[in-house]
Amino acid sequence: MNFNAIKKDISHRSPLSFTRARTIQEHMRVCTALLFFLCVLISSHERHGGLASDKIPAQLFYDDFVSFHYTAWRQEPPTVMNGDQDPLIEPKFPWDEDVHAHGTVLFDVNDNLYKAWYVSTPATALTPGTSAETGRALTYAYSKDGIAWVRPMLDIVKYNRNQPTNILLKLPGGKFVQYASVFVDDRKRYPRPYEMFVLAEEAPEGFQNKTTSVCPSRCLYRYDSVDGIHWDPKEIVLGFPEGGTDGLYVYKNYSTPNPVPLYYAYIKVNLPAQPGQFVGYDIGAGKQRVIARTTSLDGSTWTGPTIVATPDWRDNLGDQLVELTTNPVRAEPRERAGGGATLIGAFTVIHTTSQTIDIQFGASRNGKAWWRPTRRPAIPLQPLGDYGGGITWPMRTLVLDRELNDGTCH
């Protein structure tokens, strides 16, 4: 490059010529920006189908949550119930010293009862040095009002070989069973209206001869049932994702016909921790917990997990996403036709620096892109050391209050 020639050329230019050149460049930049903004406005208006049809103003930069921004959200503090109105299921027997979540609560229209399939841990497993998952078993309870719960004593799994329990499924050797996703259909239409997917550390009884494939730890097992209590093995859901997660919930899409996926699931997967996210004393040190989604037409063959929610710049560096539980809400006809539905969700968020877990609100138009409007707990934690402090876990779905018509959920 001839720097002397460049200097000579510059010396012959007047200040006016430089000013004129800068002005022309600025005008070109402004015109380009205006043209781009105009295209965005037109595209946004067309995507909405016009203001008259959707009654949503055209957006400069359209996003999937535009209608959420024009919705009045109100997150009310939870109502604390005491005495006879306390809906808690607390430890009562030697096999449920830890009454955990990782299950399903729903209202069964066949019996007009609230029912819960949840995880319990015996006192013998809660010793120093053992995994928090050791000995977890699937237990059952029911309620007429969702407040007073009955744990029926059954002969399915006995404690100390002779005492009836409310345990439905338990593995030997302290292996865990957890994350029971239960569905209920109309008994008048289906002779076996109950279906369940459950995550287990090894193959439960009845599954060893279902397939010749060797299933690693943490596989998904599928059951069906006549009454929701006595479960019959159906299949091992291979490749979903074998040994790859310790947390997942399965959902069933009742509102859309095939070929729209009938089943979908949200699972916890791990990515390498980002700079500043390493917390040495966390059990997942060096990893970042995020949420992925997978779908299936029949519940047997599933797509590869796709990441749909991760911590972002609005979260603290130590915050990670452990679970996503969802509920469908009323969908517009065009959403149902496309296989999508608006979902509200509860994110289980672990704060690795303080080792606390709380629940945060979220929403999605299609189950893939998730909007988290606030990052404050939906159920505030009590101070560490107090009852209700430290960790809060949700069940698979929220249960709609059947006595109210305003969408209030418990």
C-alpha positions in Angstrom: 0.0 0.0 0.0 1.4 3.5 -1.0 0.9 5.6 2.0 2.5 8.7 0.4 -0.1 8.6 -2.4 -2.9 8.4 0.2 -1.4 11.4 2.1 -1.1 13.4 -1.2 -4.7 12.6 -2.1 -6.0 13.6 1.3 -4.0 16.9 1.2 -5.8 18.0 -2.0 -9.3 17.4 -0.5 -11.2 20.3 1.1 -12.9 20.1 4.4 -16.2 20.6 2.5 -15.7 17.4 0.4 -15.2 15.4 3.6 -18.3 16.9 5.2 -20.3 16.1 2.0 -19.1 12.5 2.0 -20.0 11.9 5.6 -23.5 13.4 5.0 -24.1 11.1 2.1 -23.0 8.1 4.1 -25.3 9.1 7.0 -28.2 9.5 4.7 -27.7 6.1 3.2 -27.5 4.5 6.7 -30.8 6.3 7.7 -32.6 5.3 4.5 -31.4 1.7 5.0 -32.6 1.6 8.6 -36.0 3.1 7.7 -36.5 0.6 4.9 -35.6 -2.3 7.3 -38.0 -1.0 10.0 -40.8 -0.6 7.4 -40.3 -4.2 6.3 -40.5 -5.4 9.9 -43.7 -3.5 10.5 -45.3 -4.9 7.4 -44.2 -8.4 8.2 -45.5 -8.1 11.8 -48.8 -6.7 10.6 -49.2 -9.6 8.1 -48.2 -12.2 10.7 -50.9 -11.0 13.0 -53.4 -11.1 10.1 -54.1 -7.4 10.5 -55.1 -5.3 13.4 -58.8 -5.8 12.8 -58.7 -9.6 13.1 -56.4 -10.0 16.2 -56.8 -6.6 17.7 -53.1 -6.5 18.5 -51.1 -3.4 17.4 -48.4 -4.0 14.8 -45.0 -4.5 16.4 -41.7 -3.0 15.5 -39.9 -6.3 16.5 -42.4 -9.1 16.7 -41.9 -12.0 19.1 -43.9 -15.1 20.0 -45.0 -13.5 23.3 -46.6 -10.3 21.9 -50.1 -11.2 23.1 -48.7 -12.1 26.5 -47.4 -8.5 26.8 -51.0 -7.3 26.3 -52.4 -9.6 28.9 -53.0 -8.6 32.5 -51.0 -11.1 34.6 -51.4 -11.2 38.3 -49.4 -13.5 40.5 -51.0 -13.7 43.9 -49.2 -14.8 47.1 -50.3 -18.3 48.2 -52.9 -18.7 50.9 -51.5 -20.3 54.0 -53.8 -22.9 55.4 -53.6 -24.1 59.0 -55.3 -26.7 61.1 -58.1 -28.6 59.4 -57.6 -26.7 56.1 -54.0 -27.7 55.8 -53.7 -29.9 52.6 -50.2 -31.2 53.4 -49.4 -34.9 53.4 -46.8 -35.3 56.1 -44.6 -38.2 57.2 -46.6 -40.8 59.1 -45.2 -44.2 58.5 -41.7 -45.7 58.5 -41.7 -45.9 54.7 -42.6 -42.3 54.1 -40.3 -40.4 56.4 -39.7 -38.2 53.4 -43.0 -37.4 51.5 -41.6 -36.1 48.2 -43.0 -34.7 45.0 -42.0 -36.1 41.6 -45.4 -37.4 40.8 -49.0 -36.5 39.7 -52.0 -35.0 41.4 -55.3 -34.8 39.5 -59.0 -34.9 39.8 -60.4 -38.3 38.6 -63.8 -37.8 37.0 -64.4 -41.6 37.1 -64.6 -41.5 41.0 -65.0 -37.8 41.7 -61.9 -37.9 43.8 -58.6 -36.1 43.9 -55.8 -38.6 43.6 -52.0 -38.4 44.1 -49.2 -40.6 42.9 -46.1 -39.4 44.6 -42.7 -40.5 45.9 -41.9 -41.5 49.5 -38.6 -42.4 51.1 -38.2 -44.6 54.2 -36.3 -43.4 57.2 -33.6 -46.1 56.7 -32.5 -44.5 53.5 -32.2 -41.0 55.0 -28.7 -41.6 56.4 -25.5 -39.5 55.9 -23.6 -40.6 52.9 -26.5 -42.0 50.9 -28.0 -40.5 47.8 -31.1 -38.4 48.2 -32.8 -40.8 45.7 -32.0 -44.0 47.6 -35.1 -46.1 48.4 -37.7 -43.8 46.7 -40.9 -45.7 46.1 -44.2 -44.8 44.3 -47.0 -44.3 46.8 -50.7 -43.4 46.5 -53.3 -41.3 48.3 -56.8 -39.9 47.6 -59.0 -37.1 48.8 -62.6 -36.0 48.5 -61.8 -32.3 48.8 -58.1 -32.0 48.0 -57.4 -31.1 51.6 -57.8 -34.2 53.8 -55.8 -37.1 52.2 -56.3 -40.8 52.9 -53.4 -43.2 52.4 -55.1 -46.6 51.9 -53.4 -49.6 53.3 -52.9 -52.1 50.4 -51.3 -55.5 50.1 -49.4 -54.7 46.9 -46.1 -53.9 48.7 -45.7 -54.8 52.4 -43.4 -53.3 54.9 -41.3 -55.8 56.9 -43.0 -58.5 54.9 -46.4 -58.3 56.7 -47.5 -54.7 57.2 -49.8 -53.3 54.4 -48.7 -50.0 53.0 -49.8 -47.4 50.4 -46.8 -48.3 48.2 -47.6 -49.2 44.6 -44.1 -49.8 43.2 -40.8 -50.3 45.0 -37.5 -51.7 43.7 -35.1 -53.9 45.7 -31.7 -52.8 47.0 -32.7 -49.2 47.5 -33.1 -48.4 43.8 -35.3 -45.5 43.1 -38.7 -45.0 41.4 -39.8 -41.4 40.7 -41.4 -39.0 38.2 -44.7 -40.7 37.8 -46.7 -39.2 35.0 -50.3 -40.5 35.3 -53.2 -39.9 32.9 -56.9 -40.7 33.3 -59.4 -41.2 30.6 -63.2 -41.8 30.8 -63.9 -45.3 32.1 -67.0 -45.5 29.9 -64.9 -45.2 26.8 -61.8 -47.1 27.8 -61.7 -50.3 29.8 -58.2 -49.5 31.0 -58.5 -45.7 31.5 -55.3 -45.2 33.5 -51.8 -44.8 31.9 -48.5 -44.1 33.6 -44.9 -43.4 32.6 -42.4 -43.7 35.5 -38.7 -43.2 35.7 -36.8 -46.1 37.5 -33.2 -46.9 38.2 -33.6 -50.5 37.0 -36.3 -52.6 35.3 -39.2 -53.2 37.7 -40.8 -56.6 38.1 -42.6 -57.7 34.9 -40.4 -55.8 32.5 -37.4 -58.1 32.4 -39.0 -60.2 29.7 -40.6 -57.3 27.7 -37.5 -56.8 25.6 -34.1 -58.3 24.9 -32.4 -54.9 24.9 -30.3 -54.0 27.9 -31.6 -50.8 29.5 -29.1 -48.7 31.4 -30.1 -46.9 34.6 -32.7 -44.2 34.7 -35.1 -45.6 32.0 -38.7 -44.8 31.4 -41.3 -47.5 31.9 -44.9 -47.5 30.7 -47.9 -49.0 32.5 -51.7 -49.2 32.2 -54.3 -50.0 34.8 -58.0 -50.6 35.4 -58.2 -48.7 38.7 -55.0 -46.6 38.9 -53.8 -48.8 41.8 -52.9 -52.2 40.3 -50.6 -51.4 37.4 -49.7 -53.8 34.5 -46.3 -53.5 32.7 -46.7 -52.3 29.0 -43.3 -51.5 27.6 -39.8 -50.1 28.2 -39.6 -46.8 26.4 -36.1 -47.3 25.0 -34.0 -44.3 23.9 -35.8 -41.9 26.1 -33.1 -40.8 27.1 -31.4 -43.8 28.5 -29.3 -42.8 31.5 -29.4 -39.2 30.4 -31.6 -37.6 33.0 -32.9 -37.9 36.6 -36.0 -35.7 35.9 -38.8 -35.7 33.4 -42.5 -35.3 33.1 -44.7 -36.7 30.3 -47.9 -35.0 29.0 -50.7 -36.0 26.7 -52.2 -33.7 24.1 -56.0 -34.4 24.0 -56.9 -31.4 21.8 -55.2 -32.2 18.5 -55.6 -35.1 16.1 -52.7 -37.1 14.5 -50.2 -36.5 13.0 -49.8 -33.9 15.7 -47.7 -35.5 18.5 -50.0 -37.1 21.1 -47.4 -37.1 23.8 -44.7 -34.6 24.7 -42.3 -34.4 27.6 -40.0 -31.9 29.3 -36.7 -33.4 30.6 -33.7 -32.0 32.4 -30.5 -32.2 30.5 -27.0 -31.0 31.3 -24.7 -28.6 29.4 -21.2 -27.5 30.3 -21.3 -24.7 32.9 -20.7 -21.2 31.5 -17.9 -18.9 32.9 -18.9 -17.8 36.4 -21.4 -20.7 36.9 -19.1 -23.1 38.6 -20.2 -23.8 42.2 -17.8 -26.3 43.7 -20.1 -27.6 46.5 -23.1 -28.2 44.2 -23.8 -31.8 43.3 -23.8 -30.7 39.6 -20.6 -28.7 39.7 -19.3 -28.0 36.3 -22.7 -28.5 34.6 -25.6 -26.3 33.7 -29.1 -27.8 34.1 -31.5 -26.8 31.3 -34.9 -28.0 30.0 -35.4 -29.9 26.7 -38.5 -31.1 24.9 -39.3 -34.3 23.1 -42.5 -35.6 21.4 -44.1 -38.8 20.3 -47.1 -39.9 18.2 -47.7 -43.1 20.2 -45.7 -42.8 23.4 -43.3 -45.5 22.2 -41.0 -43.7 19.7 -39.7 -40.3 20.7 -37.9 -37.5 18.9 -34.5 -36.4 20.0 -34.6 -33.8 22.9 -34.5 -30.2 21.8 -33.5 -27.5 24.3 -36.3 -25.1 25.0 -35.4 -23.2 28.1 -32.1 -22.1 29.7 -31.0 -19.5 32.2 -30.3 -16.1 30.7 -29.0 -12.7 31.5 -31.9 -12.0 33.8 -31.0 -14.9 36.1 -28.3 -15.0 38.6 -25.1 -16.8 37.5 -25.8 -19.7 39.8 -29.5 -20.2 38.8 -30.3 -23.4 36.8 -33.6 -25.0 35.5 -34.3 -28.5 37.0 -38.0 -29.1 36.0 -40.8 -27.7 33.8 -44.3 -28.7 34.7 -47.1 -27.5 32.4 -50.9 -27.0 32.1 -52.7 -26.3 28.8 -55.0 -23.3 28.7 -57.7 -22.3 26.2 -56.2 -22.3 22.7 -57.4 -20.4 19.6 -58.7 -22.5 16.7 -55.6 -21.7 14.6 -53.4 -22.9 17.4 -55.3 -26.2 17.7 -55.2 -26.7 14.0 -51.4 -26.3 14.0 -50.9 -28.6 16.9 -50.0 -25.8 19.3 -51.6 -24.7 22.5 -50.9 -22.0 25.0 -49.3 -23.5 28.1 -48.7 -22.1 31.5 -45.8 -23.6 33.3 -43.9 -23.8 36.6 -40.1 -23.9 36.4 -38.3 -25.6 39.2 -35.2 -23.4 39.7 -32.2 -24.3 41.7 -30.0 -21.5 43.1 -26.7 -23.3 43.4 -25.0 -20.7 45.4 -27.5 -20.9 48.3 -28.5 -24.5 47.6 -32.2 -23.5 47.6 -35.0 -24.5 45.1 -38.1 -22.5 44.3 -40.9 -22.4 41.7 -41.2 -19.7 39.1 -44.0 -18.9 36.6 -43.7 -19.3 32.8 -45.9 -19.4 29.7 -45.6 -20.5 26.1 -47.6 -20.3 22.8 -46.3 -23.6 21.4 -44.5 -25.4 24.1 -41.1 -24.6 22.5 -40.4 -21.0 23.2 -40.9 -20.1 26.9 -41.6 -16.7 28.4 -40.6 -16.1 32.0 -42.0 -12.7 32.9 -40.7 -12.5 36.4 -37.9 -14.4 38.1 -39.4 -14.2 41.6 -40.7 -17.3 43.3 -44.4 -18.1 42.8 -44.3 -19.6 46.3 -41.9 -17.6 48.4 -39.5 -19.7 50.5 -39.4 -19.3 54.3 -36.0 -18.4 55.9 -33.6 -21.3 56.0 -34.1 -23.4 59.1 -37.8 -22.5 59.3 -40.6 -24.9 58.2 -41.1 -24.3 54.4 -37.6 -23.0 53.9 -34.9 -24.4 51.6 -36.6 -26.3 48.8 -40.0 -26.4 47.1 -40.9 -29.0 44.5 -44.0 -29.0 42.2 -46.0 -32.0 41.0 -46.5 -32.7 37.3 -49.5 -30.4 36.8 -51.5 -27.7 38.6 -54.9 -28.8 39.7 -57.8 -26.5 38.7 -60.0 -25.4 41.5 -63.3 -27.0 40.5 -65.4 -24.6 42.7 -64.1 -21.5 40.9 -64.5 -20.4 37.3 -61.8 -17.8 37.2 -58.9 -20.1 36.4 -57.5 -20.2 40.0 -55.2 -23.1 40.4 -53.8 -24.9 43.5 
